[in-house]
Amino acid sequence: MHKYVSFYGKNNLRLNMASENKYIVIIGLGRFGMALCHELSQEGAQVLAIDIDEKNVRKAAEFVTQAIVADCSDEDTISELKLDEYDLAMVAIGEDVNSSILTTLILKEAGVKAVWVKAKNKFHAKILTKIGADKVVQPERDMGIRIAHHMLDHHIFEFINLGSGIALAEIGIYEKYYGSKLIEHPCYQSSDINLLALKRGVVVDKNPLPDTLFEKDDILILTGQKEKLIEVLRRR
């Protein structure tokens, strides 16, 4: 007996483990989950979208591989849908914290390879971590941090916490450095910061030479301990 109500989609989702495409499940089709489905589909992933609201499922079915009306807090449903065969499952359930936690637990017990979960707050995040979620994301908090850094300094385009005290930053070059060498920039002189790349237009140079001369609109991609990275960025 089927635990799910109905499915929609452009075609049947049949897993081909030899394929280079990623097979991803998105559970919960609010704004966050729907945005993930759309972007992943655009990038060529095979996406199974699941929600208990048929209206959301019908909307997702317009661009994902397959969309199903189902309650994933039921272990029989997850077993029947064979979600353990997928590369990754994202639990993007919004306000229902209990359903989010239960779904995460069932996915882990079912042997799903990687379970990522959207957390509502830090307490929700702690519980998810304790029950074995492979990655916990807090979109509102993370976006708030990125915007705050950009508000404080418009040269900081991105500032992303990577966990374990590590952060990644994407910064523009201040005017005073135009025409100067990369080796003269504070980020290059700090042993605590790793320079990942220099972006110049559409070109990304992963190994820029120390005597590379900065041009207007150059962007540096840096990583390192969060406190050290912030310290270097403040030197300008």
Steps between C-alpha positions, in 0.01 A plus 500: 500500500642835395569738785528797267197657334608567144795601291558747220795559275649522154610137514550209734805539721707187448838497666802427286801469730734522200365844414700811592179679592424552867181346636362727769186498713350826627245448778295811572407740222480840666693792351836351599426148381342622178801722424731202555293284265507762227874570524599133523283415200654786304844356578405158365429309821226238509265637765223326690285762677273394788241691702172428675335796322384399152500862380873530570566164338318599181705819482831317545397240241534768232881482518620206715539141380224372725283642777304302755235577758617309808567517873867418556461485877361152431777237476298273270474785249875555498558128461253472212650799319849344537652829610812316618599468134536877455825695527360757740178594676423854613236539768370850430190478720419847628306568818422144615810430711374163623439377147844624396670311783302181447558503124874551555517212746312264269719594202814428702364168624403410142864535395471809280856589392491868599226685687505879499241690704371854520485614863256758632726617784812402697308266733350317203851486349645343816239224500555428132874474556452261792278264300757478222412756231801520268462874448274755667429829326335813635428706186361808675790520745763433235352759264481750787871456570590546133285811464634649824859472378404656167318784680810572709727494196366496144829347382406174676277321250478171687582384852408140570554296815629155402484354850772414754595867522589523130354762265518587133496856368473655156632856506550780253827693480516844660592785269829562680624158385431559129829452317675346801621141519310210652792434734444846655141426601435418872330172410813375324726605784299312765602139566154439648316569173486282191452664161281267296471705183502839333195580286536745213182523301408148391855373556580320826873465568558233765875565516561872448864605500622711796589787264155508338388864478153575630244648266167667572222246578745219589359264764690279744358175638644427844459244775635459853410518867201731529659737755825527302309557178294781652818651645665508158189643333494784751849606398369601160 
